[in-house]
Amino acid sequence: MSATNAYDAIIVGGGHNGLINAAYLARAGLRVVVLERRHLVGGAAVTEEIFPGFKYSVASYVVSLLRPEIIRDLQLARHGLEILPLESTVTPLPNGDYLGRWADHDQTRRDLYRHSPKDAEAYDDFATLMYQLAWAVKPLLGIVPPDPLSPGLRDLKTLLTLGRYARGLDEQQFHALFKLGTMSAADYLDEWFESDVLKATMSASGIIGTFLGPRSPGTAYVLLHHYMGEIDGVFRAWGFARGGNGMVSESIASSARSHGAEIRTGATVERVLTANGRATGVVLEGGEELTAKTVVSGVDPKRTFLGLLDPEELPDDLVEAIRRFRIRGSSGKVNLSLSEAPEFSCLPGGGPHLRGAFSISPGMDYLERAYDDAKYGGFSRQPYMDIVIPSMIDPGMAPPGRHVMSIFVQYAAFDIEGGWDDAKREAFGDAVVDTLSEYVPNLKGSILHRQVLTPLDMQEQLGLTEGNIFHGELTPQQLFFFRPSPAWADYRTPVRGFYQCGSGTHPGGGVCGASGRLAALEILRDLRRRPRGGWADGGSRA
């Protein structure tokens, strides 16, 4: 074996978690290589110029959940990351009205009051409680889940820490947290608000990335998960990375390279090599072998345990747990190149609203019907959509006078009846454009190009099993020490020297990066290598 093919650590998959893991390991002095199947790094967080002059954030498209400690530790601003604010969300209504939530609190309150004076009064109380709960839950993002089946000393310390967090909640907060873990988003919001459009728009945060409707139990937690988003210390803040979400990945890759990490694209890993129960390296498509005492998988749990390894090397109960792990895709993406700015009927003309987000979620029944279409093996004929116009925020995303529109879509079943093909993909894209045109009359006539991604496309192009954007559903039975399996939620695996760092581990999906960071700190702990800056602020079970 050539010395050039020998490393301290091999990272399988160049998504944002894999890159973060590599950056932390390289920063600690390890010789690290990242192996990415595609021609560019980033996984689902990529920017591509699919059509000349038009840059698409192909799949992932906004920034909020990326942990501040990662931005700080890896000096991502120095490496090109600039986050621009998304300051509003407008929900157009079929009757030409709209609901707006704005950066200006008083403007939001006036808009809410138009729909329901009661909701305008309740909104601040709700936001305060969610802020308090997000602040209370936030420390869990930096804790390695304990093993509840056979707890050791570190596990017991973690359980005591969790107990202290629980004791710190007052009665209202404790009851609310319990409800968020068990209720549907719709039922939880019904306890607070009466306006259908407000409840529907807010419940949309509970269905993103899940194969569940707003009335399905467990969706209330996903709502809280998205409330934990933070930009510059502001909770529930969302932004757009200048240059598209690919710049998030590129800035992390640049940081990793600055610490000596090597990144190889066009490098498909066929399997992890093992000997005597220990990882020894990987073999690439074509037969090339690379060796390392540490191998880290940034891909989802099914690919990690059932693809990269021979299941015969794993305990039967783990194999069965991974086979049962729910990873159903529910989302699609449509990216448009436009000859002119979109004109929303509810707010005609230009204005700051075009630099925010638009939510096609006019009512709770609308969302539930959209789910029903997919639940029975199809795609939503009138889907929920979350829309941003990146070129309005960052003009460099399109040629002068032109625009790009990013449309996140639910629902679309991965296992659609009869299977996905070109005709179904185009029909899905047509359903999106037809529905959105009811609110944007000039849309159809301004479309120059379009890119349509189905869950199958996300699997084949981006490596997301079944097209699941979170590497596994964010439901209560798949969180914390259940993610992906109770005995192996600490980023380790039964194969010594083989680790997990993808979004299928705690704390879950979104462009968060905590999985990559925590896995790196656990690897360094096992290697008895102290990370730069010490063990403070995470990386342990206590």
N, C-alpha and C positions, 0 to 999 in steps of 0.2 A: 504494500500500500504506500503510495507516494505521500511524503510528509505534507504536501500541499493539500491533500485530501483529509488530513487529520485536524480535528477541531476540539475545543473544549466543550462546545455546545452547538447543536444543530437545531434550528427552529423550522418546523414544517408549516409553511403557509405564511405569506406576507401580508395578511390583514393587519388592521391597526393593533390588535392585541399581540400578534406575533412580533411586530416591529417594536412595540413598547417593551416586550419581554427581552428582545435582543438588545435594545438600547441600554436597559438596566444591567444586563449581564456583561455587556462590553464595557460599560462604565465601571464595573467592578474589576476589570482586567482580564476577562475571559476572551479567548479567541472564538468568535461566534460567526456562524454563517446562517443566513435566512434563505430558504429555498421556496420560491414562488412559481406556481405552474404557469401563470399568465405572463404577458409581456410587460406588465407594470404591476407595482405593488399597491396594496390598499384594500384588497378584497372587495367588499361592497362600497367602500368609501373611496371612489375613484372619480376623476374628471377626465372625460374623453371628448375629443373633437370628432364626433361621429360624422358630421357634415362640415365642409370647409368653413371656418370662421365661427361656428356655433359650438360652444363648449357645454357639455352636459355633466351635471352631477348624476351619474348614470343610475345609481340606486339610492344610497344614503345621501341626504341633501341638506340637512340642517345640523347645527352644533348646539349642544346644551349640556349633555351628560358627561362630557370629557372632564375627568377629575382635575381640579386646579393644581394638586400636588404634582401631577404628571407634567402639566404645562410648565410648572416652575422647575422641577427637577431636571427635565430634559431641555430646558431653555428653548421651547418651541417658537416663541416670538422671534428669537435670534435666528431661527432656522426657517422663517418665512410665514409662520402662522399669524394671520390677522383675522379676527372675528368681527363682523359687521352686524349691528343689531337688527333683529326682526321685531318691530315695535308694535305690531297690531295683528289682530285676527278678525276678519270680517266673514260673517256667514250670510250669503245672499239668500233671499227668500223668493219663492215662486211668484208672489204678488208684487214684486218690485221693491219691497222693503228689505231691511237688513238688520243684523245685530252686529255691532262693532265693539271690540274690546281693544283699548288703545293704551299707549304709553302714558298718556295723561289720565290720571285717576278720575278726575272730575268729568272728563269727556266720557269715560267708560260708564260712570255712574248715571250720567244723563241718558246714555243709550239704553242701559238696562231699565231705567225708570220708564222709558217709552213703552217697554214691553210688559213690565210688572214693577210697580212701586215696592211691593213686598220683596222681590228678588234684589232690587237695588239696595235695600236695607240688609238683606241676609248675605250678600256677596262678600262684603268686607269681613264679616264674622267667619264665613267659610274659608276665605283666603288666609285669615290669621291662623285658624286651626290647622289647615293643611301645611302652612309654613312651619308651625310648631312641630307637627308630626314628621315632616321632612327633615327638620333639624334634629329631631330625636332619633330618626332612623339612619341619618347620614353616617354616624360612626360605624354602622355595620358594613358599610362599603369598604372599610379598611381592616376588617377582621376576617381571618381565615376561619371558615366554618368548623366547628368541633365535630368529632365523631360521636354521635349519640349512642351508638351500639356498644362501643368499648372505650369509654373516655379515659384518656391519660391525664397527666397533671396539667398540661397546657389546655386540654379540652375542658377540664373542670374550671380552670381560671376563666376561660371564655364564657362558660355558662354562668359563672358568678358575675362577670362583667355585664352579660345580658340581663341578669337579675337586677343589677344596679340601674340599668337603663329603664327597665320596667317600673322600678320603684320611683324613678324620677318623673313619671307621668302622673298628671292629676287624673281624677275620675273620668272627666269628659274626654281627655286625650286617650286614656286606656280603652274606653268603650269605642271611641272612633276608630282606633287602630284595629281592634278586634273586628269591627264591622267591615273595615276596608279589606281585611284578609279573607272575609267569608261571603260578603254580599256582592250582588251585581252592581255595576256602575249606575244603572238606571234606578235601582231601588235606593241606593245610597243618596243619589242626587234628589230623588223624590222627597227625601226627608228635609231637604234644604230649600228647594226652589219649586216654582209653579210654571214658569215659562218653558214651553216645549222646546223652542229653538235653543235656549240657553242650556237646558239639560242635555239635549242631543249633542251640541257642540262640545260641551265639557266631557260627556261620556265617550266621545271619540278617542280621547286619550287612553281609555280603558280597553279599547278593542284593537289598537294598532299592533300588528304583528301576532295577533292571536286568532285562532279559528273558533271564535266565540262571538255571540251577539251582545249588545249592550245590556240585555236582560239575563245574561248567563252569569251564575255565581262565580266569583273569583275575579271578575273584570275590574272591580273597584280597586284592587291592589295595583294594577297596571297604571291606573290613574295617578296613584301616589308615586309610583316609580318615575313617571314623567315630571311630577312636581319636584323631584330631586335635582332637576336640571339647574345649572348654576353657571353664570358668566360674571366674572369680576366680583364674586361674592353676592350677586343678586340671584335669589332663588326664582325658579319658574321663568328664567330668562332664556330666550332662544336667539340664535344668531346664524349667520351665513359666513362661511369661510371665504375670504377673497380668493378668487380663482377656482371656487368650487370645493366640494368636500374632499376631493383628491389632494388638496393642499394640506389637509390634516395629516393624511398618510405620508405625503412627501416631506413634511416638516419633521415627522417622527423618524422617517428613514434617514434624513439628513443628520439628525442628532445621533442616530445609531452609527452612521458612517464616521462621524467626527470622533467617536470613541473607538474606532477600529473595526466595527462590524462589517462583514462582507455580505452583500445582498445579490443573489443570483435569480434572475427571472428566466422564464422558459425552462424551469427545472422541476419536473413532475416527480414527486416521491411515490414510488410504487409500494414500498413497505418499510417498516422499521426492522432492522436486524437485531437479533437477540442471541445471547448465549448464556446458559445456566441461569435463566431468570433475570438477566440484566440486559438493558439496551446497549448495543455496541456501535450503532450507526444507522445509516439508511442506504437503500439502493434506489437509484433513479431509473426512470423509464429509459431504456437503452442499455442498462446494466452497470453504469458507473456507481461505485460504492464510496461513501464517505464515512469516516469513523469519528466517534465522539463518545465520551462517557456519559454525557447528558444529551438527551433528545427531548424536544418539547413540541407538542402538537398544538397548533393554533386553529385547527379545523374543528368541526362540531363533534359531539360525543359519538355519534354513529360512525362517522368516518374514522375517528381516532381509534375506537376499540374494535370495530367490526371490519374496518378496511385496512388500516395501517398495520394492525396486528392480526395474527391468526387467533381466532376465538378460543382455540384449544389451549392457548397459553394463559387464559384468564379463568378465574373462578366462575362456575356455572351461574351463580346468583347474580354476578355483575353482568354477565352476558345477557341474561334474561332482563335485568333492569334496564340495560341500554336498549334492548329491542323494544321494551315498553315505553321508553322515553318519548314523549309526545313532541313531534317536530313538524307538525303539519303546516304547510305553507298556506297563507291566506291573502297574500298581497301581490299586487302588480305595480308596474311603473310605466308611465307614458311621458316621454320628453318631446316637446314640440319646438320647432324653429318657426318664428312668426315674422311676417313682413311689417307688422305694425303692433303697437301696444294694444293689449286687450281692453275692450270697453265693457265694463260690467253695468248691466241695466240699473242696478240699485245705486251705483255711484258713478254716473257717466263722467267722462273726461279724465284728465290726469289728476294726480294728487298723491299725498303720502301713503294712502291706502295701498297703492300699487307696490310699495316697498315692504309690505307686510305679507301675511299669509291669508289665504282664503280657504274656508272650510265648507264643503258641500255636505251639510248635515242639517237640513231644515226641520227635522223632527225625529222623535224616537222611533216611531213606526217606520219611517223612511229607512233608518239604519237597520232595524230588525228585518225588514223585507230584503234589504241588500244582503244580509247574512243568510236568509232563507234560500236565496238563489244559489249560493255556494254550498250551503249545507246539503242540498239535494243534488250535488254533482255538477254545478254550472258555474257561471260567473254573474256578478251583479249586473242586471240590465240598467239599473239606475244606482250607481255605486256611490259610496262615501269617497270623497276626495279631499286631500290636503294639498294645497297648491301654493307655490311661490314662483315669482318671476325674477330669477337670479340677475338678469341683465338690468333690472331696475335698481338693484342694490349694488351691483358691480358691473358697470358698462362693458368691461373687458370680456364678458362672457359671450358677446355677440357682436357682429359688425355694426358700425354706426347706423342708427335708425332701425335696426332689427332687434329682435328679442328672443329669449328662450324661456320656456315655461316648463316647470317641473311639477308633475302630477303624481302623487302617491295615491294608490287605488286599493280599496277593499270593497268587495271580496272577490277572490278568484281561487277556486279549489285546485290544488296540485293534481289530484286524481280526478280530473274532470271527466265526465261521462264520454267515452269514446277516445279519450286522450287528446292532448294538445297537438295541433298541427297549424300550418300557416293560415288556413281559413279561420280557425277559431281565434288565433292571435289577432287577426285583422278585425274580426267581429268584436273582440274584446276592446280593441282600440277604438272602433266605431262607437261602441256603447259609451265609452268615456267622452269622446268628442261630442256625440249627440246630446248627452246629458249636460255637459258643461255649456254647450251652445245655447241652452235654454236661459242661461244667466249671462252669457257673453255673446251677443248677436253677431259680432264681427269675427268670431273665432274661426269658423270654417273657411271663410274667404281669405284669411291671413296665414293659413298653415303652409309653410314651404317644405318642411320635412317633419317626419315623426319617427320616433323609436318606441316600440312597444315591447315590454318585458313581461312575460308570464312567469308564474312560479317555476315552470319547467326551464325557462330561459335562465332564471336566477340560479337554478341548480347547475345547469350545464355550462353557463358562462362565468358565474361568480363563485361556484363551489358551495352554494348554500343548499344543503340537503332538503329536498321537497320545497325549496324556495323560502324557507323560514328565516326571516331577517334577524331573529334573535338566537339562532343556533338551538332552538328549543323554546317551547311556549313558557311565558312568564306567568304561570298559574301557581297557586299556593303549594301544590304538591310537587312543584319543581323549582323551589327556591331554597336558598341558604344551604343547609346540610343535606337537602334532597337533590342538589344540582351538581352533577348529574345522578349521583347515587350516594346514599348515606355514608358508606364506609370510604368513599373516594371523592369527597367534596373538597379536600385540602390540596388539590392540584397535583397530587401524586397518583400513581397507578400501581397495580400489583407487580408490574415489571420495574425492577429497580433502575433508577436513572432515566425513566420515561415519565414525562410530566404532561399536564394539560394546561393550556392558558387561553383557550377560546371563550367566546361568549356563552357556551354551554356550561360554564362553571360560574360560581358566585362572583359578582352579584347579578350577572345576566347581560342582556343585550343592549343595543344602542351603541353609539360611538362613545363609550365610557372609558375603556382602557384599564379599569381596576383589575380585571382578571389577569391581564398581561403583567401588570406591576406586582400584584400579590404573588403570582406564580414565580416571578423572578426572585422576589425576596425569600420565598420558601426554598428555592433551589440554592441560593447563596447560603442560607442557613444550613442546609444539608451538606454543602461543600465547605462549611466553616469559613465562608468568606463574608466579611462585614461590608455591607453596601456603603457607598460614599454617603455620609450624613448619618450613619448609624441606623438603628432599628426603629426610631421614633416614627409616629404617624403611620402605623400599619405594619404589615408584614409579620404579624404574630397572632396568636390566638388569645392574647390577653392585653 
